[in-house]
Amino acid sequence: MALDRQQVIEALRTVEDPELFRDIVTLNMVKDVQVEDSRVRVRVELTTPACPMKDTIRRNVEAALKRIGAVAVEVEMTGATRGPARQRQTPLPQVKNIVAVGAGKGGVGKSTVAVNLAVGLQRSGAAVGLMDGDIYGPSMPTMLGIRGAVPEVRGPKILPHHVHGIHAITIGSLVEQDKPLIWRGPMAHGAFKQLLLDNTDWPELDYLIVDLPPGTGDVPLTLCQLLPLTGAVVVATPQQVALDDCIRAVRMFEQLGAPVLGIIENMSYFVGPDGSEHDIFGRGGAKKAAAELGVPFLGEIPMFTELRANSDAGRPDANFTGNPRLRSALETVVANLAGQVSQRNLRDASPKLNVL
């Protein structure tokens, strides 16, 4: 039976994005439809290249078209990161999504998580920037392998380092190596603002990940005042002491009007050389806290020797090419974050019915 284009479009209206809870036609994800007798070719543009539901959407598209009599179905999946559905006034209009990574206390691996989120999003196909906003203790020079590297200057602006596929800036590249920054609050506020907005020439980005200092002090407040955040990610370890501070960090972002995209449990458990798992800090606490707070849980990152070694060596990209269990854990967290960003951006979007 020969099909026509309108039949195909109506069939695609029955396919729902499992995270956004709207059909892919209304969401303007269907970008091309070609019909030849009972053969159909469809191009579906995901709301992020890191969409965790890509395979599910592909299967559902194929099933919907075969139900109306398509004999051969070809589904091309592409991805384009979207910004907010509604225009916002922002001093960084070239950046679609700004995501803060914070923690209620130090020592939970916040910077490690921020670096790997940035690299993971880039590996999925997105353009990503990373700002080391941890003014007092910048660790990005080591983690990115740029210790001693001076960024290029173009006119009055600093060009971010382009390393591991991401665009990164850190105050650690601009001050004397190993020199402590003994600043009062207003000085930290000013340095953060200059590095983020005034002195850095950011390119067009799908995501800008901002690694914040631990705690609930001046810099998170400054960030929320300066920019409309897509949202914030809070990093915690499983033990109760860390979770108490994690809850305070979530409440801080909520009070500042920054949506909380989710909680990540870092150092969730230790994986021994034989593959055995050991719950050193009490696994699952962050997931429970997320449920009690009513915010998403983005996943758990176990303790792997490779993660520490790659961070010390400035090779975060190796976390995605070596140990398959480490790679899987990181890619799960990255995909879940990308999904939460898409949900946040489309939550208030008006339906788009005429999309083709």
C-alpha positions in Angstrom: 0.0 0.0 0.0 1.4 3.4 -1.0 1.6 6.0 1.8 1.4 9.7 1.6 3.3 12.3 3.6 0.4 13.4 5.7 -0.2 9.8 6.8 3.4 9.6 7.9 3.2 12.9 9.9 0.0 11.8 11.7 1.7 8.5 12.6 4.7 10.4 14.0 2.3 12.4 16.2 1.8 9.2 18.2 5.5 9.0 19.0 6.2 10.7 22.4 9.6 11.8 23.7 9.8 9.7 26.9 11.4 12.6 28.9 9.5 15.6 27.5 6.1 13.9 27.4 5.1 15.5 24.1 5.0 14.0 20.6 8.0 14.5 18.4 6.0 16.5 15.8 4.8 19.0 18.4 8.3 19.3 19.7 9.6 20.2 16.2 11.9 17.2 16.2 10.8 15.9 12.8 12.9 17.8 10.3 12.4 15.8 7.1 10.0 13.2 5.7 10.4 11.4 2.4 7.9 8.9 1.1 8.1 6.6 -1.9 5.3 4.1 -2.1 5.6 2.2 1.1 9.2 3.2 1.8 9.7 6.0 4.3 12.8 8.0 5.3 12.5 10.3 8.4 15.1 12.6 10.0 14.5 13.2 13.7 16.5 16.0 15.4 16.9 15.3 19.1 16.9 18.2 21.6 20.5 17.3 22.6 23.1 15.1 21.0 23.5 13.4 24.4 19.8 12.4 24.5 19.5 9.3 26.7 16.3 8.1 24.9 17.7 8.1 21.4 17.3 4.4 20.8 13.8 4.3 22.4 12.7 7.1 20.1 14.1 5.4 17.0 12.3 2.1 17.9 9.0 3.9 18.5 9.3 5.8 15.2 9.9 2.6 13.3 7.0 0.8 15.0 4.6 3.7 14.4 5.4 3.8 10.7 5.2 0.0 10.3 1.7 0.1 11.9 0.4 2.2 9.0 1.9 -0.1 6.4 5.5 1.1 5.8 7.5 -1.8 4.4 10.9 -0.1 4.8 11.7 2.5 7.3 15.0 4.5 7.5 15.4 6.8 10.6 18.2 9.3 10.6 18.9 10.7 14.1 20.6 14.0 14.6 21.0 16.3 17.6 21.0 20.0 18.1 21.2 21.4 21.7 18.4 23.9 22.4 18.4 26.9 24.6 15.5 28.2 26.6 12.1 28.3 24.8 11.7 31.9 25.8 14.2 34.6 25.1 16.1 35.9 28.1 18.3 38.9 28.6 21.8 37.7 29.2 25.3 39.2 28.9 26.4 35.9 27.2 23.9 35.6 24.3 26.2 33.2 22.5 25.8 30.6 25.2 22.6 28.5 25.1 22.8 26.9 28.5 24.7 27.8 31.6 25.0 25.0 34.2 26.5 25.6 37.6 28.2 22.7 39.4 28.3 23.2 43.2 28.6 21.4 46.5 27.8 22.1 50.1 31.3 21.2 51.2 34.7 20.6 49.8 36.4 17.3 49.1 33.4 15.6 47.4 35.0 15.7 43.9 33.0 18.6 42.5 35.7 19.8 40.2 36.3 16.3 38.9 32.6 15.9 38.1 32.5 19.4 36.4 35.4 18.5 34.1 34.0 15.1 33.1 30.5 16.6 32.5 32.1 19.1 30.1 34.2 16.5 28.3 31.3 14.1 28.2 28.9 16.6 26.7 31.5 17.6 24.1 32.1 13.9 23.1 28.3 13.7 22.5 28.6 16.4 19.8 27.9 19.6 21.7 30.0 22.8 21.9 31.1 23.1 25.5 32.8 25.7 27.7 34.2 25.2 31.2 34.9 27.9 33.7 36.9 27.2 36.8 35.0 29.5 39.2 36.7 27.9 42.2 38.6 31.2 42.8 40.3 30.1 46.0 41.4 26.6 44.9 41.6 26.3 41.1 42.2 22.7 40.1 41.5 22.9 36.4 45.2 23.5 35.4 46.1 20.1 36.7 42.9 18.2 35.6 43.0 19.6 32.1 46.8 19.3 31.7 47.4 23.0 31.2 49.6 23.8 34.2 51.9 26.7 33.2 50.1 27.3 30.0 49.2 31.0 29.4 46.0 31.7 27.4 46.1 33.6 24.2 45.0 37.3 24.3 43.1 39.0 21.5 42.8 42.7 22.0 41.3 43.3 25.5 40.0 39.7 25.7 41.4 36.4 26.9 40.8 33.4 24.6 39.9 30.2 26.6 42.2 27.3 26.3 41.0 24.8 23.7 41.8 21.5 25.3 40.2 18.0 25.1 37.6 19.6 22.7 36.3 22.1 25.2 36.9 25.8 25.8 38.2 26.3 29.3 39.3 29.3 31.4 40.7 29.2 34.9 42.2 31.8 37.2 44.9 29.3 37.8 46.3 30.2 34.4 46.5 33.9 35.2 48.2 34.0 38.6 51.5 32.7 39.9 51.5 28.9 40.1 50.9 27.6 43.6 50.3 31.1 45.0 47.5 31.2 47.5 44.7 33.7 46.7 43.9 35.4 50.0 40.9 37.5 49.0 38.0 38.9 50.9 34.5 38.4 49.5 34.3 41.6 47.3 37.6 40.7 45.6 36.4 37.2 44.8 33.2 38.6 43.5 35.1 41.0 41.2 37.5 38.4 40.0 34.7 36.0 39.2 32.8 38.6 37.2 35.8 39.7 35.2 36.7 36.1 34.3 33.2 35.1 33.4 32.0 38.2 31.6 34.4 41.0 31.1 37.7 39.6 30.1 36.9 36.2 28.4 36.0 35.9 24.7 33.6 32.9 24.9 32.7 31.4 21.5 29.2 30.1 20.7 28.4 27.3 23.1 25.7 24.8 23.7 26.7 24.4 27.3 28.9 26.5 29.7 29.7 24.5 32.8 30.8 26.7 35.8 32.7 24.9 38.6 31.8 26.9 41.7 33.7 27.0 45.0 32.3 24.7 47.7 29.8 26.1 50.2 27.1 28.8 50.0 29.2 31.9 49.8 29.7 34.9 47.5 30.5 33.3 44.2 27.3 31.3 43.8 25.3 34.4 44.8 27.3 36.4 42.2 26.7 33.8 39.4 22.9 33.8 40.1 22.8 37.6 40.0 24.8 37.9 36.8 23.3 35.3 34.6 20.1 33.4 34.0 21.1 29.9 34.8 19.6 26.9 33.0 20.1 25.2 36.3 22.5 23.9 38.9 24.0 20.4 39.6 24.9 19.5 43.2 27.6 17.0 43.9 27.7 14.9 47.1 29.2 11.8 48.6 27.0 9.2 50.3 27.8 9.8 54.0 25.3 11.8 56.1 27.7 14.6 56.9 28.2 15.4 53.2 24.4 15.0 52.5 23.6 17.5 55.2 25.7 20.1 53.3 24.3 18.9 50.0 20.8 19.7 51.2 21.9 23.2 52.2 23.4 23.7 48.7 20.1 22.6 47.1 18.1 25.0 49.3 20.6 27.8 48.5 20.1 27.5 44.7 16.3 27.3 45.2 16.4 30.5 47.2 18.5 32.2 44.6 16.0 31.2 41.9 18.3 28.7 40.1 16.5 25.5 39.1 18.2 22.4 40.5 18.8 20.0 37.6 19.8 17.2 39.9 22.2 15.6 42.4 25.2 13.4 41.5 26.6 10.9 44.0 30.3 10.9 43.6 32.6 8.3 45.3 29.5 6.2 45.5 31.4 2.9 46.1 34.9 1.5 45.5 35.5 -1.0 42.8 38.3 -3.5 43.7 40.8 -5.0 41.2 38.7 -8.1 41.0 35.5 -6.1 40.2 34.0 -6.4 43.7 32.1 -3.4 45.0 32.7 -1.9 48.5 30.4 0.7 50.0 33.0 2.7 51.8 30.9 5.8 52.5 27.4 4.2 52.5 26.1 4.0 49.0 22.8 5.5 47.9 22.5 8.4 50.3 22.4 11.0 47.6 19.7 9.2 45.7 17.6 9.1 48.9 18.3 12.8 49.5 17.2 13.7 46.0 13.9 11.8 46.4 13.2 13.6 49.7 14.0 17.0 48.2 12.0 16.3 45.1 14.9 16.9 42.7 16.3 14.6 40.0 19.0 12.1 40.8 21.5 12.1 37.9 23.4 9.0 38.8 26.4 7.7 40.8 30.1 7.7 40.0 32.1 5.0 41.7 35.7 5.3 42.9 38.0 4.1 40.2 41.8 4.3 40.3 41.7 5.4 36.7 39.6 8.4 37.5 42.1 9.7 40.0 45.1 8.8 37.8 43.6 10.5 34.7 42.7 13.6 36.7 46.3 13.9 38.0 47.7 13.4 34.5 45.4 16.0 32.9 43.7 13.4 30.7 39.9 13.5 31.4 39.3 12.2 27.9 40.9 8.9 28.9 38.0 8.3 31.4 35.8 7.8 28.3 38.1 5.5 26.4 39.5 3.1 29.0 37.7 1.3 31.8 34.2 0.5 30.4 32.5 0.6 33.8 33.9 4.1 34.4 32.9 5.2 31.0 29.4 3.9 31.4 28.9 5.6 34.8 30.1 8.9 33.4 28.1 8.7 30.2 24.9 7.9 32.2 25.4 11.0 34.3 26.1 13.2 31.2 23.0 11.9 29.4 20.8 12.4 32.4 22.0 16.0 32.8 21.4 16.7 29.1 17.9 15.3 29.4 17.2 17.5 32.4 18.4 20.6 30.5 16.1 19.7 27.6 13.2 19.3 30.0 13.9 22.6 31.7 14.1 24.4 28.4 11.0 23.0 26.9 8.8 23.0 30.0 7.2 26.3 29.2 7.4 26.0 25.4 4.3 26.6 23.4 3.3 23.7 21.1 4.6 24.1 17.5 2.1 22.3 15.2 3.3 23.3 11.8 6.8 21.9 11.8 7.5 20.6 8.3 
